[in-house]
Amino acid sequence: MDGGGVILKQRAKHFAEKAHEGQHRKNSDAPYIIHPIRVAAQLKNAGFSDELVCAGYLHDVVEDTIYDIEDIEKEFGSEVARLVAAHTEDKSKSWQERKQHTIDTFKAANKEVKYLIVADKLDNLLDLEQSLKQQGEVVWEKFNAGIDKQKWYNESIAAHMYDGLVKEDIPDYFHTYAETVKRVFG
């Protein structure tokens, strides 16, 4: 790997740390940044491109901070911005509308967008599973949508994650996501 890729990823991590400063995870007092760092690590460990790893760090920046997609493009280029934009929800819409849009986008998405979305959903679901073990069913009260809607959403992502991919293009963590969906939602 060239030094430029390492520098780009370090810049993306730093940008995300700054953007998410002071934010915390829904189910704990843990700093929010641990989530994008774990998503980026999942993508890096799967051997994906520097741009996709950067998008892993930055995937929630536009949705949850003061920065917009133009800021991402200016700092990290059009490919990183395209990946982040494909995974950014419109917070002016209802939870149901946002999730249905993600599912619809996901069904026809290219493999890089699928890799990003599943890495994100897997990390969220593993975090949720841990919180359920520690705190019990009260965890569901911290979400905009309860267990039935969360089940529908995660099962829909799992049902379509292989669409358009050949066996060689499927990373191991897709199987981990499918297994986690079954464990959490039965």
N, C-alpha and C positions, 0 to 999 in steps of 0.2 A: 504494500500500500504506500502511496506517495504521502509525503509530509503535508501536502495541501488538504488531503482528506482528513487527516488527524486534526489539523488546525480548524477546519470547517466544523467538525463534530465538537471540538472544544468550545468554539464560538457559539454553536447552537445550544449546548448545555448551559453555558454561562448566560446566554440570552433568556433561556427558559427559567433559570434560577432567579434572575432579576425580575422577570415578568410575573412569576408566581410567588414572589416574596411576600410572606405574611399569610398566605393561604394554607388551609389545612384540609386533610382528607375528611370526607363526610362522616366516617364511622370512628374517628379517633382524633387525637391532637397531633398526629404525625404531620410533618410538613408536606404540603401537596407535591412538591418537586420529586418526592420519592417515586411517585407514579410515572411521570414522564421518563425518569432515569431508568426505571425497570422496563418500560416499553422499549426504549432505545436499546437497552442491553439485550432484550429478547431478539430484536431485529439484527443487531450486530452479531450475536451468537449464531444466528441462522445464516450468516455470511452475506447479508444483503448490502446493497450499495451505500456509500457514504450519505447520499441524498436521502435515502429512506431512513437511515439511522437518525439523521438530523430531523426529519419529519417526526420521528418518534419522540424526540425531545420537545418538539414545538407543537405537537398535535392539538393541544388544548389552549395554546396562547391566544388565538384569535377569539375563541369562544369565551374565555374566562378572564381576560385581562384587557388593558387599555390599547393593546396593539392590534393592528388590522393586517389583512393579507398583503397589502402593499408594503408594510414594514418587513414582513417575512421575505417577500420577493426582493426588496432592496438589499437586505442583509445576506440572503442565502440563495438567491437565484430563482429562476422560474420553475425548475423541476421541484424543488423543495416546497415552493409556494403552491404548486399544483397539487401535490400530495396532501399538504395541510388543508387546502381549500376543499378537497374531495371529502375530507373527514370532519369538516367544521359544520356544526349545526346552527340553524337560525334560532337564536334564543327568544325571538319575538313570537314564535309559534308554540303551540301547546306541546307537552311531552309526547303525546300520542302522534301528533303531526311530525315532530322532529324524528322520532324513532321510525315511523313508517317511511319517511324520506330516506333515512339511512339504509333501511332494508332495501328499498327500491333501487337506490344508488349501488348498494353492495351487490345485488344480483347481477348487474351488468358491468361491474367495476373491473379494471385491469388487475393483474395479479399483485402489483405493488400496493395498490389501494387496499386490496383484500388483506395483504400481509400486515399493513398498518392497523386496520380496523380490528382484525382478530387479535393482534398483539395487545392492543388497548383493552378490548373486551375481556381477554383472558386475565390480564393483570387486575382489572376491576373485579372480576368474578372470584379470583383467588383471594383478594382482599376481603370481599364480602363473605366468602366461606369462612375465613379466619374470624371475622367479626361475629358471625352467627355462632361459631363454637364458643367464643368468649362471652358474648353478650346475650345470646338467644334471640328469639323472635322480635324483640323490641327494636332490633336493627332496622326492620322494614319501615318503621315510623320516620326514619331519617331520610327516606327517599320520596321523590315526587310521585312515584308510582309504586304500588304494593307488589306483593309476591306474584300475583296472577299476571300483571302486565310485564314485570321483569322476566317472568318465565317465558311469556310469549315473545318478547324481544330477543332474549338470548337463544331460545330455540329456533327462531327465524334466522338469526345470523348463522347458527350451526348448520341449519338445513341448506343454506345457500353458499357456504364458504368454499365448497369444492367446485361449484359451477364454473365452467370455462377453464378449469385447470387440469393439466395432465399430471399423472402420478409423480413425475420427477419434479414438478413445481410445488408440491405440497410439503411445507415444512412440518417437522415433528410437533411443533406446538399447536398446530391445528387439531391434532388428535387429542392433545392435552386439554384443549378448550372443549371439545365434544365430551370428553370424560367428565370434566368439571361441571358442565351444564347438567349432565345426568346426575351427578352427586348432589348438586345444590338444589335442583328442581325436581328430582325424582323421575 
